[in-house]
Amino acid sequence: MKREFRKYAFGSKGACTAKINALGVDEEGSPTHSHAIVHLGNIVLTQGTYDEEGNEITAPVLSDKWHVDVLWNGAAEPSWDNQMIWCEPVGLHGFGAKAAAEYTAACYAANPDMIPAPPSEDELL
């Protein structure tokens, strides 16, 4: 069966939870779908800095978006397209080599400008 790995960013954890629950949950709140979902949360955009004793000098900068990775059991859900993001593969998290290869191919197909220019002959010498 085809599986697709996609990355998403939501305005809040609550908005993300509502979207996930719409995929199907039972009376106890357990998922009734077979997709793998990993909550990354408010990811670090800029690392903080610390002194040699571990004291914070500069606080890290966190995204204001709630990030999740989904390994869809089949094609990605089109109703999630507005929250889909692309990052240079594979970002902070992945689901293994096969999923990473699928994600990378889809990312570059959707964003050919993300592919680095090949080196010139002079750069190869």
C-alpha positions as CSV (number, residue, x, y, z in Angstrom):
1,M,0.0,0.0,0.0
2,K,1.1,3.5,-0.8
3,R,2.2,5.6,2.2
4,E,2.8,9.4,2.1
5,F,4.9,11.3,4.7
6,R,3.9,15.0,5.1
7,K,4.6,17.8,7.5
8,Y,2.0,20.3,8.8
9,A,1.9,23.5,10.9
10,F,-1.3,24.6,12.7
11,G,-2.1,27.9,14.4
12,S,-2.5,26.1,17.8
13,K,-2.4,22.7,19.4
14,G,-6.2,22.8,19.7
15,A,-6.7,23.3,16.0
16,C,-4.3,20.4,15.3
17,T,-6.2,18.2,17.8
18,A,-9.5,19.0,16.1
19,K,-8.1,18.1,12.7
20,I,-6.7,14.8,14.0
21,N,-10.0,13.9,15.8
22,A,-11.9,14.5,12.5
23,L,-9.9,11.6,11.1
24,G,-11.8,9.3,13.5
25,V,-11.8,8.5,17.2
26,D,-13.8,6.1,19.2
27,E,-15.8,6.8,22.4
28,E,-12.7,6.6,24.5
29,G,-10.8,9.1,22.2
30,S,-8.6,6.4,20.6
31,P,-7.9,6.8,16.9
32,T,-9.9,4.7,14.5
33,H,-7.6,5.5,11.6
34,S,-4.2,3.8,10.9
35,H,-2.1,6.9,10.2
36,A,1.0,7.6,12.3
37,I,1.0,11.1,13.8
38,V,3.9,12.6,15.7
39,H,3.5,15.9,17.5
40,L,6.6,18.1,17.3
41,G,4.9,21.0,19.0
42,N,6.4,24.5,18.9
43,I,9.7,23.7,17.2
44,V,12.9,25.7,17.9
45,L,13.6,28.2,15.1
46,T,16.7,29.6,16.6
47,Q,18.8,27.8,19.2
48,G,19.4,29.5,22.5
49,T,22.9,30.1,23.8
50,Y,24.3,29.0,27.1
51,D,27.4,29.5,29.1
52,E,29.8,26.7,30.1
53,E,27.7,26.1,33.3
54,G,24.5,25.7,31.3
55,N,23.0,29.1,32.2
56,E,20.9,30.6,29.5
57,I,22.4,33.6,27.8
58,T,19.9,34.0,25.0
59,A,16.6,32.2,25.0
60,P,15.7,29.9,22.1
61,V,13.1,31.3,19.6
62,L,10.1,28.9,19.2
63,S,7.7,28.8,16.3
64,D,4.2,30.1,17.1
65,K,2.8,27.2,15.1
66,W,2.1,23.7,16.3
67,H,3.9,21.2,14.1
68,V,3.0,17.6,13.4
69,D,4.4,14.9,11.0
70,V,2.0,12.4,9.5
71,L,2.7,9.1,7.8
72,W,-0.5,8.6,5.9
73,N,-1.6,5.0,5.4
74,G,-2.5,5.8,1.7
75,A,-2.6,9.2,0.1
76,A,-2.3,12.3,2.2
77,E,-5.7,13.8,3.3
78,P,-6.5,16.7,0.9
79,S,-8.4,18.6,3.6
80,W,-5.0,19.0,5.4
81,D,-3.4,20.7,2.4
82,N,-3.8,24.3,3.8
83,Q,-1.6,23.3,6.8
84,M,1.0,21.4,4.8
85,I,4.6,22.8,4.9
86,W,7.7,21.8,3.0
87,C,11.1,22.0,4.5
88,E,14.4,20.9,3.1
89,P,14.3,17.2,3.7
90,V,13.6,15.9,6.1
91,G,13.7,18.4,8.8
92,L,13.6,17.6,12.5
93,H,11.8,14.2,12.3
94,G,11.3,11.4,9.9
95,F,9.7,8.0,9.6
96,G,12.7,6.1,8.1
97,A,14.5,5.9,4.8
98,K,11.6,4.9,2.6
99,A,9.3,7.6,3.9
100,A,12.1,10.2,3.7
101,A,12.7,9.3,0.1
102,E,9.0,9.7,-0.7
103,Y,8.8,13.0,1.2
104,T,12.0,14.3,-0.6
105,A,10.6,13.4,-4.0
106,A,7.3,15.1,-3.3
107,C,9.0,18.1,-1.8
108,Y,11.2,18.7,-4.8
109,A,8.3,18.0,-7.2
110,A,6.2,20.7,-5.4
111,N,9.2,23.1,-4.9
112,P,11.8,22.6,-7.6
113,D,13.5,25.8,-6.4
114,M,14.6,24.0,-3.3
115,I,16.9,21.8,-5.3
116,P,20.4,23.2,-5.0
117,A,22.1,24.1,-8.3
118,P,24.6,21.5,-9.4
119,P,28.2,22.5,-8.9
120,S,30.1,24.1,-11.9
121,E,33.0,22.3,-13.4
122,D,35.4,24.7,-11.7
123,E,33.9,23.9,-8.3
124,L,34.5,20.2,-9.0
125,L,38.1,20.6,-9.7
